[in-house]
């Protein structure tokens, strides 16, 4: 994939440090020693990476989707099965917010997209398909990588936010297949700047809880789809 096409796909960045910390907390809190739910590619976080963190933390096993996954994790020293009940808290393991937006562990996944372009909009101007949003005042719009094809679900338009330069900014108008539009106001934003949808340390750190409320989907459903549809990367 070329550098240009790579920049046109949102990223699901997995923190190795947060994953290791979350695995230790989750295993310590598990009543039966730690059987983790690693279905759906470890909730979009990457099956092998999460399994290795769990093994290092002392987990006893995992619930997976297929016998092929069972064999794969056996090679990495972790017992797995396709049946049974996990007892390891995924909110601790993956650093996910609860319904109230409370975090008990650092987010493991940080989802980002880059600003493709910016343009001014006059008061009253319509945004995106069907003009479901009209600017209340003169402002500036940014076209940001990330749409419903990557799990940034359509329901989030006119409701959710991104973080750019530490400022929480609204997604406005309908979300398209691969992009969305953000009202950046008078903040100086340029093509190539990073917009964070959720996770990390900024103003959208717990935004995933709002996504769940807006979309009527569980945090598990949302993070699993995004993690598998975006380009997944690792960081310390």
C-alpha positions in Angstrom: 0.0 0.0 0.0 1.4 3.4 -1.0 2.1 6.2 1.6 -0.8 8.2 0.1 -3.3 5.3 0.4 -2.0 4.4 3.9 -2.8 8.0 5.1 -6.3 7.6 3.8 -7.1 4.8 6.2 -7.8 5.3 9.9 -5.5 3.6 12.4 -6.2 1.5 15.5 -3.1 2.0 17.5 -2.5 -0.6 20.2 -0.5 0.4 23.3 1.8 -2.5 24.4 2.3 -0.8 27.8 -1.5 -0.3 28.5 -2.2 -3.9 27.3 0.4 -5.3 29.7 -0.9 -3.3 32.6 -4.5 -4.1 31.8 -3.7 -7.8 31.6 -2.1 -7.8 35.0 -5.1 -5.9 36.6 -7.6 -8.2 34.9 -5.9 -11.4 35.9 -5.5 -10.3 39.5 -9.2 -9.5 39.7 -10.4 -12.7 38.0 -12.1 -15.1 40.4 -10.9 -18.3 38.7 -7.5 -17.1 37.7 -8.2 -15.5 34.4 -10.1 -16.9 31.3 -10.2 -14.1 28.8 -12.7 -13.5 25.9 -10.4 -13.3 22.9 -13.2 -13.8 20.3 -13.4 -11.5 17.3 -9.6 -11.2 17.1 -9.4 -10.3 20.8 -12.1 -7.6 20.4 -10.2 -6.1 17.4 -7.0 -5.7 19.5 -5.0 -8.6 17.8 -5.3 -12.2 19.0 -1.6 -13.0 19.3 -0.6 -9.8 20.9 -3.3 -10.0 23.6 -2.6 -13.7 24.2 1.1 -13.0 24.8 0.2 -10.3 27.3 -2.2 -12.6 29.1 0.3 -15.4 29.3 2.9 -13.0 30.8 0.3 -11.9 33.3 -0.5 -15.5 34.4 -3.9 -16.0 32.8 -5.0 -19.6 32.7 -6.9 -19.6 29.3 -9.0 -18.0 26.7 -12.3 -18.3 24.8 -11.8 -18.1 21.0 -13.8 -18.4 17.8 -12.4 -21.5 16.2 -10.3 -24.6 16.6 -7.7 -22.9 14.4 -7.4 -20.2 17.0 -7.1 -22.9 19.7 -4.1 -24.4 17.9 -2.6 -21.0 17.3 -2.7 -20.0 20.9 -1.3 -23.4 22.0 1.8 -22.5 20.0 2.1 -19.3 22.1 1.7 -21.1 25.4 -1.9 -20.2 26.2 -4.7 -22.8 26.7 -7.8 -21.9 24.7 -11.2 -23.3 23.9 -14.3 -22.5 21.8 -16.7 -23.1 24.6 -17.0 -22.0 28.2 -17.5 -18.8 30.1 -14.7 -16.2 30.4 -14.3 -14.7 33.9 -11.7 -12.0 33.1 -13.1 -8.4 33.0 -12.7 -7.1 29.4 -13.0 -3.5 30.6 -9.8 -4.0 32.6 -8.0 -6.0 30.0 -8.7 -3.7 27.1 -9.1 -0.4 29.0 -12.7 0.2 28.0 -15.1 2.8 29.6 -18.3 1.6 31.3 -21.7 3.1 30.4 -20.9 6.2 32.6 -17.6 6.8 30.8 -15.5 5.6 33.7 -12.2 3.9 33.0 -10.5 1.5 35.5 -7.5 0.9 33.2 -5.8 2.9 30.5 -7.3 2.4 27.0 -5.3 -0.1 24.9 -6.7 1.0 21.6 -6.4 4.6 20.2 -8.3 5.2 16.9 -7.1 8.0 14.7 -7.6 9.5 11.3 -5.7 12.3 9.5 -7.1 15.6 8.3 -7.3 15.6 4.5 -8.3 19.2 3.9 -10.0 22.2 5.4 -12.3 24.9 4.1 -14.4 27.8 5.5 -18.1 27.6 5.8 -20.5 30.6 6.2 -23.3 30.7 8.7 -26.2 28.8 7.4 -24.1 26.6 5.1 -25.0 22.9 4.9 -22.7 20.0 5.6 -22.4 16.6 3.9 -25.2 14.5 2.4 -28.7 15.9 2.9 -27.4 18.9 4.9 -28.4 17.4 8.2 -26.2 20.1 9.8 -26.1 23.8 9.1 -23.4 26.1 10.5 -24.7 28.4 13.2 -21.9 30.8 12.5 -18.9 31.3 10.2 -16.5 28.5 10.9 -14.0 26.1 9.4 -14.6 22.5 8.4 -12.0 19.7 8.2 -12.4 16.5 6.2 -11.1 13.7 8.3 -10.2 10.1 7.4 -12.6 7.6 8.9 -16.2 6.5 7.9 -18.7 3.8 8.3 -16.6 1.4 6.2 -14.1 1.4 9.1 -16.6 1.2 11.9 -17.2 5.0 12.5 -20.9 4.3 12.4 -23.4 6.6 10.7 -25.3 7.3 13.8 -22.4 9.3 15.2 -22.9 12.1 12.7 -23.9 15.3 14.5 -23.4 13.6 17.9 -19.8 12.4 18.5 -16.5 14.2 18.5 -12.8 13.9 17.7 -9.8 15.4 19.4 -7.4 17.5 17.4 -4.6 19.4 19.2 -6.2 18.6 22.5 -9.5 20.2 21.6 -12.8 18.2 21.4 -14.5 19.0 18.2 -17.9 17.9 16.8 -18.4 15.6 13.9 -21.0 17.4 11.8 -23.3 16.1 9.0 -23.7 12.6 7.8 -20.7 10.3 8.0 -19.6 9.0 4.6 -18.1 5.6 3.7 -14.5 6.6 4.3 -14.5 10.2 5.7 -16.4 12.5 8.1 -16.5 16.2 8.5 -15.5 18.0 11.7 -16.2 21.6 12.7 -12.8 22.9 14.0 -14.1 26.4 14.7 -11.1 28.9 15.0 -8.6 26.2 15.9 -5.7 26.2 13.5 -5.9 22.8 11.8 -3.9 21.7 8.7 -3.9 18.7 6.4 -2.0 15.8 8.0 -3.0 16.7 11.5 -4.1 13.7 13.6 -7.7 13.4 14.8 -8.4 11.0 17.6 -11.8 9.3 17.7 -11.4 7.5 21.0 -8.7 6.3 23.4 -5.3 7.8 24.1 -5.0 10.6 26.7 -6.9 13.5 25.1 -10.4 14.9 25.3 -12.0 11.9 23.5 -10.3 9.3 25.8 -13.7 7.9 26.9 -15.7 8.8 23.7 -16.4 5.1 23.1 -19.0 5.2 25.9 -20.8 8.0 24.0 -20.6 6.0 20.8 -22.3 3.1 22.6 -25.1 5.3 23.8 -25.7 7.0 20.4 -25.4 3.9 18.2 -27.3 1.5 20.5 -24.4 -1.0 20.2 -22.2 -2.4 23.0 -18.6 -1.2 23.5 -17.6 -4.7 22.6 -19.3 -4.6 19.2 -18.0 -1.1 18.4 -14.3 -1.7 19.3 -14.2 -5.1 17.7 -15.4 -3.8 14.3 -13.1 -0.7 14.4 -10.1 -2.8 15.4 -10.6 -5.2 12.5 -11.5 -2.6 9.8 -8.7 0.0 10.5 -5.0 -0.4 9.9 -3.7 -1.8 13.2 -0.4 -0.6 14.5 1.5 -1.0 17.8 3.2 1.6 20.1 4.8 1.5 23.4 
